[in-house]
Each structure stands twice: as C-alpha cells, then as structure tokens.
C-alpha cells in the first residue's frame, strides 16, 4: 500500500504504480493488467475507475494502492468523469501535467457504462479508456455481462435442462468503439505483458480518444486454477476465441498470429469450471462445436492463422 | 451595476458567466432552459473562457462536473425535472466527495404523467443528498444567489455542493428588471477557486475510496456537522453580498411583516412575491398577517425559524411538493421546529400549484381562511372538483 512502512517491491520491467498489498484474489488477471497499464503509462497520469473489483481491492479506506492520482465515482460514469478531468486540465492550463486514463470492467464498459463511453469517444477527449475484460460481473457475484462468452455459465446464466449457459455472443466492443471514428482501438491479453505495455505507450502517444480491451482471467468466476491464469489467457488467444489486434482509424492494422496447427477450443474450455457443463453430456459436444465455429470465424475475420 | 429588463434564465446565465466557471456541462432533458443555451453562446462568442461539454445524458453532465471539480476546476451545471432525477445518483456522489459544484435546479414537476410545468417535487427528492439547497423568490435573487452559491460551496470549511432552486417558467421564462453584476465587482466578491485537495500527479491522492462499516458513518457525520456550520456561512455570505452590492434578500430565511403578526404564511420560491401582495392587502384591512420565506432549505434553519415565529398564533405552510403517503414535507419540518417548545402555534399545511396549477390570489386567501377556521390539518388546495368527482 502507499503507506511508508510497506515499500512495494520494484520490478525490472516496469515501474510499479499499483502497490502490492491490495486484496485481489490470487491469480487475479485484472490486478496484473492494471499494474501493467500503469507501469507503461508512468506516473504523469490521472486515472478514473468504474465501480468494480479493481476499485474494491485497491482502495479500502484508509489504504490505497494507487501511486497515481485516482478517482472512483460510480459504476457507469468512468468515461464521463474522465471527460471532466480532461477538460478541467485544459481549462486550468494544466494539460501537459498528466494524461488521462479511464478504467472499467466489462460490465461497467459494455453494459451500464456504454452510453457514457460513447459520449466520451464521440466528443474526442484525449483519453485512453481501458476495459479490463473478465467476462462477467465478478465483483457482484459472477453475473453475466454483455462481454460474457457464448455458453458460459454464470450465476445469472446458469446451465439447466433448458440452458447451456449464456445464450448470447460476446458484444463486439472494439468494433463499437472503432465505429466512433476514433484513432486507436486495441485488444490485448494478460498473457502477453510486453504487448500491453507497447499498446498503452502507443495509445498515449496518440491524441484523441483511444479504446483498449484487455482479456483478464478471473479464477473465481471462471473457476480456473489461480496458478493457470496466464495459461488460460494464452489459450484464449491461441484458440482464436480472443483475437488480439490493433485498429487504427477504423482498420485492423496488426494482429497477433496464432500458432499452427490451431489449438482446439476444448483445450481452453476444459480447464475452466464455467464451461464444465459442456463436457458432461454428449450433447455438449455440439455446443463445443458452436464455440469452435466462433473461434474459426475470428481466425478468418482477423487473419489470425 | 446596471438594471436590465431580462429573462430570468439569461440573468442567471450572465451571473454564472461572470463567476468564471472553468467547466460547464449540460444535457437538454425534457426540456432544458435558456440558462445553458446562453452560456454556450457566450463560450461560442469567446465572451466566456470555459470548457462547455455537451454530454449524452444528465447523468454524464453531473459526472463531468464531478471529474472537473475533483481536478480543481470551478464547475457549473443546470437541470430540471426528469434530468434532475437522472442526476440524483451522481448528486449524492458529488456531496460525498465534498466537491463544491454549483448547479441550478429549475423546479418542475416529475413524470408520470409527463408535465413540464412548475412545482418543487424534483429538488425535494434530493433534500437528503448532502447538497445545500437555496430557493429563490425572484429573478434578482436567483441571479445573485448563484454568486453567493460559489462562495458558500468553496469556503474551505464547507466544501459542499450548492443547488440554487428557482421556479420553472414563473421565474426562468419571465422578464423582469434585474441588476446584473459586472466582472470587476464579482472578482472582488468571489476569490479564485483554490482547493486544498485535487487530482494531480504532483500529489497523488485517491478519491472515492471504498469505506466499510468502520468509517462510513463518520463521512455522514462530517457532512451533517458541516451542514450545521454552513448555517453561519450562508448568513455571512448574504451579509457580505449586502455590504458590497446593497441588496439583501435574506440569509437563511427572510421575513415580511412577521414581527407583530398573529398569522404567518411560510413558503419557498416565487410564491413569496404573491403572498407579500396579499399580506399588504390584508394589513390595510387591519389583519396582522406576515410571511416567512425559507431561503435555505438544507441546511434547515430551525433556530432562526423558531426565533421569527415563536410569538405567532397560526401558521399556514404553502408548498409545491408532496411526500406521497405522508403529505406535506415543509409543513412537517416547520412543525418539528416547535417540538418540545413551551408554546406551539396551530400549523396548517397546504399542497398547491403542482404541475403548474395556477396559484392565484384567491388560492392564497383560501389557505388563510382555512387556517383561521380549521384545526391543524393538511390538505390539497386548488383541486379541480370536476376531475376528482365532486367533494
């Protein structure tokens, strides 16, 4: 924490601006992703955050893990608060003092915060918006969000006689963001830390609104082994289920290729309890095939192979 | 200072402009007023150096000013009715973070049924939000009150947001002679905003933390304590304003012919002007009637009200809001002023003017007659008998 008695261990690769001692679960992908984002951005930033795990595990009064100026307001307004910060810096002639980074989870970004985010992107604020995508409302008890993947089991999309879990496909947030005509959109994964750092640095070098979505496994909600967070994240990318790419001015300009031959989606699904129901009956095979088709479409659409 | 015949909204906009807000944000929910339209015009013409942020909802309008205020900027927003209701989540947040945002609530009815006309149900729903709420009687006061609002909010011992409530249409869309204050005079009255704590990498602070059962209650205790402290600050700022500009519209309350009155009407907002006329009329006939204006509704000035009314035999409270399932809101707070005191006057409450229903001289005469004849009770006044199926 930021108290003087507990110094955060310094890392070689990047500056630690999210101090250790916070209360994230073991193997939390979001904590790792946030640390990487801050490390790449450096100390001259002001960050906002939506309500969610990140704010809960880093700011329990009277302690804070944030070694940069930080404001959390509500669930749905991180982008609007960041807009206020950015215009205030301009109005006060302090625009060179800090870059502004807005943060939110997948629910705070793609569902309840989508309107505020759309406004921020449309108005052209010089802000990097980072969505830590752990594919459900983890802080509130693993309910489905607009970024929960197809057939995934959550506490509000359980499997049952009539259900294989989440009925809907993951919302295509990067395309929605890009449709606002913004200069830079990127996806990333905690499996590839250097890639996150590079993308954050690149995004912050561009003036205007930027959107970044980082796949961040949640061992609690995904019912995966906390030791396997990086492996799980890597498999999401390798199977094609989580395409990692950059979009500049609306066009895909760079993708992370998957290794060939492609990894079947079973490899990714079977190590997570949230997909365990798919392996319990022969009919589950058909569902797994549908998920394979989602991966194959991604591979084709983004040219991942 | 110059007197101009001007629309209420424009007078407020011009006063906000000379208060030098760094950031203004607004959204035109059903419907916006000319206040923010005129401010955006001033920005577009280069007459006002502010960032004007057109947002996609009232929720974001409040969130933008929240972010700006936390960054150290003087901020302003305005809303009304449904927009106000949409903002409420953020209003609590702004107060909880002790951000001295100033906003205008143009008082209008809330839906359903949809109705854009004046009453005070909107702002009354946020009376417990931690915002200081001031109610203006006329356009001169509404205009002046904004200048006072910034000074109260930004006082380093207060640091709470202030809401200036002004009646929709009755004030905002009416033309009145208003003395506008010059930039030079404002600069003498209102110092630049220099908050102790704000978002900057030079001193990284965490705003909006998670506070558990071990600390949350104290945040409310401090706001409550500050609300009490603000009673003095609101009075002082009104006195400062009086000294510099020669105008006094009341501090926490204002009274008119109350000193020797046996019956006093209590109300908030533009209805006060109409009541004053009636008081004059009745005084001419020898009736000892007066009026008390509640100018500061939050904090609620119990002591001042008691001091002003403790000699009175009868009180009629007239209000443009209702707590459905309970009745009048202000009337019950006025009743609580007398709880445990040696003498309690008869206090009657009247709910009137909802959804823009005309409040005529006759309506107010009726409240006085009812108060004189009836025992303590509360009722709607001015109902259309044809719509409620007779008496």
Interface residues (C-beta under 8 A of the other chain):
Chain A: X43 X44 X45 X46 X48 X55 X56 X59 X60 X61 X62 X64 X66 X67 X68 X69 X70 X71 X72 X73 X74 X76 X77 X80 X81 X82 X83 X84 X85 X86 X87 X88 X89 X90 X91 X92 X94 X97 X98 X115 X116 X118 X119 X122 X123
Chain B: X22 X23 X25 X49 X50 X51 X53 X54 X55 X56 X57 X59 X60 X63 X64 X65 X66 X67 X68 X69 X70 X71 X72 X73 X75 X89 X90 X93 X97 X199 X200 X201 X202 X203 X204 X205 X206 X207 X208 X209 X210 X211 X212 X215
